[in-house]
Amino acid sequence: MKKAIFENAAKLIKDICQADDYTLNIFSKDSHEIRFAQNGITQHISGSNTTINLNVAFGDRTGSASTNQIDENSLKSLVRKAENIAKINESDPEYISSPGKSQIENLNNSSKDTEDLSENVMIDNIKLCVKNAVDKDAKLSGISSKHLMEWYIATKNGFEGFDRFSEFSHSMTIKKDGVETKVSKGVKKYSDFDIKEEINQLNNQFDSLHNPDKFDAQKIAVILRPAAVENLFNFLFWMMNMRDSDEGTTPFTNQLNKKFFGEKFNLSSTFEDDSLVFQRFSEAGIPNRNIDWIKDGVIKNMPVSRFYAREKNIEPAMPVNVYISGGEISEEEMMKMVDRGLIINNFWYIRFIDKKRGELTGMTRDGVLYFENGKVVKSINNLRWNEVIQDVTRRILALGQSVLKSSDSKVPTMLIKDFNFVDSTSF
């Protein structure tokens, strides 16, 4: 139904827009968000919104405008505003005309079981989580969300695309006295979510974290659980831009098609895993495709914009989802592969120290466990670390199975030697 409305809007824009070129993006989102805190539901937000964005160009002078109304008068006003801005704007030296008609992958980014998920089921999930917290004399907070999204794009030069997305996510934090830990998961298909598994993971973390011992910062082997892996390696896409690398502002300058990462490290964007959302086209109207970014440690591709791809005479490429391939080693087996080490549930406050070198700093969160001789011995305080991200991959000793962490991210557990902790933290 919305697709027909979007197409009618595009027809109106086509009829009245006087600019030499334009790109129309329409994004609609229907959301259900249930927040809970202090062991009770505190807020239920439900509703839909639509955003219409129009980019136009007279020659290489560009202008853009947005609205959240899709009626005829609002669309006419949108066109006038975008055109008026373009007419008085300076020339854009990196302007590139909108794409024409292209073949896009026929993928299903929406799941019926997520679409049909009721608020009552979401509330029942929260009740189970709250009961678990009450049984532990602890407090629970978090949010459970369902989003159904539709996206339409049309250009003056003939590109047209429509896609539908579904997403369910649930995150929760349990706290008692000085112990606090969190779990979260997002999925395209609600059938890939199991509330009992999330509760069990939360309990495993919570039950292991009481009375943490003081532990001095040092280089030591770590087992990074998937949440920590996801948060750490998401930074790669902020660093691997081809233009930045060519201009010498990242560690990847002159490293394309060279082995720069560890041979166990593989990073891709893929539509071949049906559990992951794969955006079929970009906001500029370019069909997305399977891409190996890093294969067996070799940099195979880097994100590149349409303008810079034209300058380089290559195809544009942007990350669509994150897939880090894993192995078959369990966490228990990893603990037996090294004499001693730490299990890291998650990272936060990750920041650049030196972007050109690829050096990051950050802190652990949600609890840290110390193990030796294949067994967890105790929980310890949180730690600050400094690491060069590509060097981390060269020290990967083992990989667990890749698991969903969010609807567009699937990553494994990693065993890494000599992770560089530099200080302890008080929170």
C-alpha positions as CSV (number, residue, x, y, z in Angstrom):
1,M,0.0,0.0,0.0
2,K,2.8,2.4,0.9
3,K,4.7,1.6,-2.2
4,A,1.8,2.9,-4.4
5,I,1.7,6.1,-2.3
6,F,5.5,6.5,-2.8
7,E,5.2,5.9,-6.5
8,N,2.5,8.6,-6.8
9,A,4.7,11.0,-4.9
10,A,7.5,10.3,-7.3
11,K,5.2,10.9,-10.3
12,L,4.3,14.3,-8.9
13,I,7.9,15.2,-8.3
14,K,8.7,14.1,-11.9
15,D,5.9,16.3,-13.3
16,I,6.7,19.5,-11.4
17,C,10.5,19.4,-10.7
18,Q,12.3,21.8,-13.1
19,A,15.8,21.0,-12.0
20,D,18.3,19.3,-14.4
21,D,18.5,16.3,-12.0
22,Y,17.1,15.0,-8.8
23,T,17.1,12.1,-6.3
24,L,14.0,11.4,-4.2
25,N,14.3,9.3,-1.0
26,I,11.2,8.4,1.0
27,F,11.6,6.5,4.3
28,S,8.7,5.3,6.4
29,K,9.0,3.6,9.8
30,D,6.4,2.0,12.0
31,S,7.7,1.5,15.6
32,H,6.7,-0.1,18.8
33,E,9.1,0.5,21.7
34,I,8.5,-0.7,25.3
35,R,10.8,0.7,27.9
36,F,11.2,-0.8,31.4
37,A,13.0,0.3,34.6
38,Q,13.0,-0.5,38.3
39,N,11.3,-3.9,37.4
40,G,8.3,-2.3,35.7
41,I,7.2,-1.0,32.3
42,T,7.6,2.7,32.2
43,Q,6.7,3.7,28.7
44,H,5.2,2.3,25.5
45,I,5.7,4.4,22.3
46,S,3.9,3.4,19.2
47,G,3.5,5.1,15.9
48,S,4.7,5.7,12.4
49,N,6.6,8.6,10.7
50,T,7.7,9.3,7.1
51,T,10.6,11.4,5.9
52,I,10.9,12.6,2.3
53,N,14.2,14.0,1.1
54,L,14.7,15.6,-2.3
55,N,18.2,16.5,-3.7
56,V,18.1,18.5,-6.9
57,A,20.8,20.1,-9.2
58,F,21.0,22.8,-11.8
59,G,24.2,22.0,-13.5
60,D,26.6,21.4,-10.6
61,R,24.7,23.6,-8.1
62,T,22.8,21.4,-5.7
63,G,20.1,21.9,-3.1
64,S,18.2,19.6,-0.7
65,A,15.1,19.8,1.4
66,S,13.1,17.5,3.6
67,T,9.5,17.1,4.8
68,N,7.5,14.6,6.8
69,Q,4.3,15.2,4.9
70,I,3.5,13.4,1.6
71,D,0.4,15.3,0.5
72,E,0.5,17.3,-2.8
73,N,0.9,20.7,-1.3
74,S,3.8,19.6,0.9
75,L,5.6,17.9,-2.0
76,K,5.2,21.1,-4.1
77,S,6.7,23.1,-1.3
78,L,9.5,20.5,-1.0
79,V,10.4,21.0,-4.7
80,R,10.4,24.8,-4.5
81,K,12.6,24.8,-1.4
82,A,15.2,22.4,-2.9
83,E,15.2,24.2,-6.2
84,N,15.6,27.7,-4.6
85,I,18.5,26.5,-2.5
86,A,20.2,25.0,-5.6
87,K,19.8,28.2,-7.6
88,I,21.6,30.3,-5.0
89,N,24.2,27.7,-4.0
90,E,27.8,27.6,-5.1
91,S,29.0,25.0,-7.6
92,D,29.8,21.6,-6.1
93,P,33.1,20.4,-7.5
94,E,32.2,16.8,-6.5
95,Y,28.7,16.8,-7.9
96,I,27.8,13.6,-9.8
97,S,24.6,13.1,-11.7
98,S,22.0,10.6,-10.4
99,P,22.2,7.0,-11.6
100,G,19.9,5.5,-14.2
101,K,17.9,2.3,-14.2
102,S,19.8,-0.7,-12.7
103,Q,19.2,-4.3,-11.7
104,I,19.0,-4.8,-8.0
105,E,19.1,-8.0,-6.0
106,N,15.7,-9.6,-5.3
107,L,16.0,-10.0,-1.5
108,N,13.6,-10.2,1.4
109,N,14.7,-7.9,4.2
110,S,11.4,-8.3,6.1
111,S,10.2,-11.2,8.1
112,K,6.5,-12.1,8.6
113,D,7.1,-13.4,12.1
114,T,8.5,-10.0,13.1
115,E,5.8,-8.1,11.2
116,D,3.1,-10.2,13.1
117,L,4.8,-9.9,16.5
118,S,2.3,-8.4,19.0
119,E,2.9,-6.0,21.8
120,N,1.5,-8.7,24.2
121,V,4.3,-11.1,23.3
122,M,6.9,-8.3,23.8
123,I,5.3,-7.6,27.2
124,D,5.3,-11.3,28.2
125,N,9.0,-11.4,27.4
126,I,9.6,-8.4,29.7
127,K,7.6,-10.0,32.5
128,L,9.9,-13.1,32.3
129,C,12.9,-10.8,32.5
130,V,11.5,-8.9,35.5
131,K,10.6,-12.1,37.3
132,N,14.2,-13.3,36.9
133,A,15.5,-10.0,38.3
134,V,13.1,-10.1,41.3
135,D,14.1,-13.6,42.1
136,K,17.7,-12.3,42.3
137,D,16.6,-9.3,44.4
138,A,18.0,-7.1,41.6
139,K,16.6,-4.3,39.4
140,L,16.1,-4.6,35.7
141,S,15.9,-1.9,33.0
142,G,16.0,-1.9,29.2
143,I,14.0,-1.6,26.0
144,S,12.2,-4.0,23.7
145,S,11.6,-2.7,20.1
146,K,10.0,-3.7,16.9
147,H,10.5,-1.6,13.7
148,L,9.0,-2.1,10.3
149,M,10.5,0.1,7.6
150,E,9.9,0.9,4.0
151,W,12.2,2.8,1.7
152,Y,11.7,4.1,-1.8
153,I,14.1,5.9,-4.1
154,A,13.6,7.5,-7.6
155,T,15.9,9.6,-9.7
156,K,15.4,11.7,-12.7
157,N,17.7,9.5,-14.7
158,G,15.5,6.4,-14.2
159,F,16.7,4.5,-11.1
160,E,13.8,3.2,-9.0
161,G,14.0,1.0,-5.9
162,F,11.8,-0.2,-3.1
163,D,12.7,-2.2,0.0
164,R,11.0,-3.3,3.2
165,F,12.9,-4.1,6.5
166,S,11.9,-5.6,9.8
167,E,13.8,-5.5,13.0
168,F,13.3,-6.7,16.6
169,S,15.7,-5.9,19.3
170,H,15.8,-6.4,23.1
171,S,18.4,-5.1,25.5
172,M,18.4,-5.2,29.3
173,T,20.6,-4.3,32.2
174,I,20.4,-6.0,35.6
175,K,21.9,-4.3,38.7
176,K,22.3,-5.1,42.4
177,D,24.5,-3.2,44.7
178,G,27.8,-2.7,42.8
179,V,27.2,-5.4,40.2
180,E,25.7,-4.3,36.8
181,T,25.7,-6.1,33.5
182,K,23.9,-5.9,30.2
183,V,22.9,-8.1,27.2
184,S,21.3,-7.1,23.9
185,K,20.4,-8.7,20.6
186,G,18.8,-7.5,17.4
187,V,17.3,-9.7,14.6
188,K,15.5,-9.5,11.3
189,K,13.5,-12.6,12.1
190,Y,11.9,-12.8,15.5
191,S,12.3,-16.6,15.2
192,D,16.0,-16.0,15.6
193,F,15.4,-14.5,19.1
194,D,15.1,-16.6,22.2
195,I,14.2,-14.7,25.4
196,K,15.3,-17.6,27.6
197,E,18.7,-17.6,26.0
198,E,19.1,-13.9,26.7
199,I,18.0,-14.4,30.3
200,N,20.5,-17.2,30.7
201,Q,23.3,-15.1,29.3
202,L,22.4,-12.2,31.6
203,N,22.4,-14.6,34.6
204,N,25.7,-16.1,33.6
205,Q,27.3,-12.7,33.5
206,F,25.5,-11.4,36.6
207,D,26.2,-14.5,38.8
208,S,29.9,-14.4,38.0
209,L,30.6,-10.8,38.8
210,H,30.2,-10.5,42.5
211,N,33.0,-9.1,44.6
212,P,35.5,-8.3,41.8
213,D,39.2,-8.5,42.8
214,K,41.7,-5.8,42.0
215,F,43.7,-6.7,38.9
216,D,46.6,-4.7,37.5
217,A,46.7,-3.6,33.9
218,Q,49.0,-5.7,31.7
219,K,49.3,-7.5,28.4
220,I,47.3,-10.7,28.7
221,A,45.2,-13.1,26.5
222,V,41.6,-12.2,26.2
223,I,38.4,-14.0,25.1
224,L,36.3,-11.3,23.4
225,R,32.6,-12.2,23.5
226,P,30.5,-11.2,20.4
227,A,29.3,-7.9,21.9
228,A,32.9,-6.8,22.4
229,V,33.9,-8.0,18.9
230,E,31.1,-6.1,17.3
231,N,31.8,-2.8,19.1
232,L,35.6,-3.0,18.4
233,F,35.6,-3.9,14.7
234,N,32.7,-1.6,13.7
235,F,35.5,1.0,13.9
236,L,37.1,-0.5,10.8
237,F,34.5,1.0,8.5
238,W,35.2,4.4,10.0
239,M,38.9,3.9,9.1
240,M,39.0,2.1,5.7
241,N,37.6,4.8,3.4
242,M,39.6,4.6,0.2
243,R,39.9,8.3,-0.3
244,D,41.2,8.8,3.2
245,S,43.7,6.0,2.7
246,D,44.9,7.5,-0.6
247,E,45.4,10.8,1.1
248,G,47.5,9.2,3.8
249,T,45.3,9.8,6.8
250,T,44.7,6.1,7.7
251,P,47.0,3.1,8.3
252,F,45.7,1.5,5.1
253,T,47.6,3.7,2.6
254,N,49.0,1.6,-0.2
255,Q,47.7,-1.6,1.4
256,L,45.0,-2.6,-1.0
257,N,45.4,-6.2,-2.1
258,K,48.1,-6.7,0.5
259,K,48.0,-8.9,3.6
260,F,47.6,-6.2,6.3
261,F,45.5,-8.1,8.8
262,G,45.8,-11.5,10.5
263,E,45.2,-14.4,8.3
264,K,42.3,-15.6,10.5
265,F,40.4,-12.3,10.0
266,N,37.7,-12.1,7.4
267,L,35.2,-9.2,7.0
268,S,32.5,-9.0,4.4
269,S,29.1,-7.6,3.6
270,T,26.8,-10.3,2.3
271,F,23.3,-11.1,1.2
272,E,23.9,-14.8,1.2
273,D,23.1,-15.1,4.9
274,D,19.3,-14.8,5.2
275,S,19.4,-13.9,8.9
276,L,21.0,-10.6,8.1
277,V,19.4,-7.5,6.7
278,F,21.1,-6.5,3.4
279,Q,20.2,-3.0,2.1
280,R,19.6,-3.6,-1.6
281,F,20.7,-0.1,-2.8
282,S,22.3,3.0,-1.5
283,E,20.7,6.4,-0.8
284,A,22.3,7.6,-4.0
285,G,20.7,4.8,-6.0
286,I,23.5,2.4,-6.5
287,P,22.8,-1.3,-6.2
288,N,24.7,-3.0,-3.4
289,R,26.5,-6.3,-3.8
290,N,28.4,-9.0,-1.9
291,I,31.8,-7.6,-1.0
292,D,34.8,-9.1,0.7
293,W,36.5,-6.3,2.5
294,I,39.2,-8.4,4.1
295,K,39.9,-12.0,3.0
296,D,42.4,-14.1,4.9
297,G,44.0,-10.9,6.2
298,V,44.2,-9.3,2.7
299,I,42.5,-6.0,2.1
300,K,40.3,-6.8,-1.0
301,N,38.1,-3.7,-1.1
302,M,37.6,-0.3,0.7
303,P,34.5,1.8,1.0
304,V,34.5,4.3,-1.8
305,S,31.9,7.0,-2.7
306,R,30.4,7.5,-6.1
307,F,32.5,10.6,-6.8
308,Y,35.8,9.1,-5.8
309,A,34.9,5.8,-7.6
310,R,34.5,7.8,-10.8
311,E,37.8,9.5,-10.2
312,K,39.4,6.0,-9.8
313,N,37.4,4.4,-12.6
314,I,36.1,1.7,-10.2
315,E,32.7,0.6,-8.9
316,P,31.5,2.5,-5.8
317,A,31.2,0.3,-2.7
318,M,29.8,1.0,0.8
319,P,29.3,-1.4,3.8
320,V,25.8,-2.8,4.0
321,N,26.1,-5.2,6.9
322,V,28.9,-6.8,8.9
323,Y,29.9,-10.4,8.7
324,I,33.0,-11.6,10.4
325,S,33.4,-15.3,9.7
326,G,34.2,-17.6,12.7
327,G,35.3,-21.1,13.5
328,E,34.1,-23.9,15.8
329,I,36.1,-23.4,19.0
330,S,34.0,-23.1,22.1
331,E,34.8,-20.6,24.9
332,E,35.7,-23.6,27.2
333,E,38.2,-24.8,24.6
334,M,39.6,-21.3,24.3
335,M,40.3,-21.2,28.0
336,K,42.4,-24.3,27.7
337,M,44.5,-22.9,24.8
338,V,46.3,-20.4,27.0
339,D,47.6,-20.5,30.6
340,R,45.6,-17.5,31.8
341,G,43.5,-14.7,30.5
342,L,40.4,-12.5,30.7
343,I,36.9,-12.9,29.4
344,I,35.5,-9.6,28.1
345,N,31.8,-9.2,27.9
346,N,31.8,-5.8,26.1
347,F,33.7,-2.6,25.4
348,W,32.5,1.1,25.5
349,Y,33.9,4.6,25.2
350,I,36.1,3.5,22.2
351,R,37.9,6.5,20.8
352,F,40.8,7.1,18.4
353,I,44.2,7.8,19.8
354,D,45.9,8.0,16.4
355,K,43.7,7.4,13.4
356,K,46.6,7.4,11.0
357,R,48.2,4.5,12.9
358,G,44.9,2.8,13.6
359,E,45.3,3.1,17.4
360,L,42.2,3.0,19.6
361,T,41.5,3.2,23.3
362,G,38.5,2.1,25.3
363,M,37.2,0.4,28.4
364,T,35.7,-2.9,29.4
365,R,32.1,-3.0,30.6
366,D,29.4,-5.4,31.8
367,G,32.0,-7.4,33.7
368,V,35.5,-9.0,33.3
369,L,36.4,-12.5,34.3
370,Y,39.9,-13.9,35.1
371,F,40.6,-17.6,34.1
372,E,43.6,-19.9,34.4
373,N,44.2,-23.6,33.8
374,G,41.0,-23.7,31.7
375,K,38.6,-22.5,34.5
376,V,37.1,-19.1,35.5
377,V,38.7,-18.2,38.9
378,K,37.1,-14.8,39.7
379,S,35.7,-11.5,38.5
380,I,38.0,-8.4,38.3
381,N,37.7,-4.7,38.0
382,N,37.2,-3.0,34.7
383,L,40.3,-2.0,32.6
384,R,41.3,0.6,30.0
385,W,43.1,-0.6,26.9
386,N,45.1,0.8,24.0
387,E,45.4,-1.2,20.8
388,V,46.2,-0.9,17.1
389,I,43.2,-2.6,15.5
390,Q,45.0,-4.4,12.7
391,D,47.6,-5.7,15.1
392,V,44.8,-7.2,17.2
393,T,43.8,-9.4,14.3
394,R,47.3,-10.7,13.8
395,R,47.2,-12.1,17.3
396,I,43.9,-14.0,16.9
397,L,44.5,-17.6,18.2
398,A,41.0,-19.0,17.8
399,L,37.5,-18.2,16.7
400,G,34.1,-19.3,17.8
401,Q,30.9,-19.6,15.7
402,S,29.6,-16.3,14.2
403,V,26.3,-15.3,15.9
404,L,23.8,-12.5,15.4
405,K,24.3,-9.4,17.5
406,S,22.1,-7.1,15.6
407,S,20.0,-7.4,12.5
408,D,22.9,-6.3,10.3
409,S,25.8,-7.8,12.2
410,K,27.1,-11.3,12.8
411,V,30.4,-11.9,14.6
412,P,32.3,-14.6,16.5
413,T,33.9,-15.0,19.9
414,M,37.7,-14.3,19.5
415,L,40.7,-15.5,21.5
416,I,43.5,-13.0,21.2
417,K,46.9,-13.1,22.8
418,D,48.7,-10.2,24.6
419,F,45.8,-7.7,24.6
420,N,47.2,-4.4,25.8
421,F,45.6,-3.1,29.0
422,V,47.1,0.1,30.3
423,D,45.1,1.1,33.4
424,S,42.2,0.1,35.7
425,T,39.0,2.1,35.9
426,S,36.6,2.9,38.7
427,F,33.5,2.2,36.7
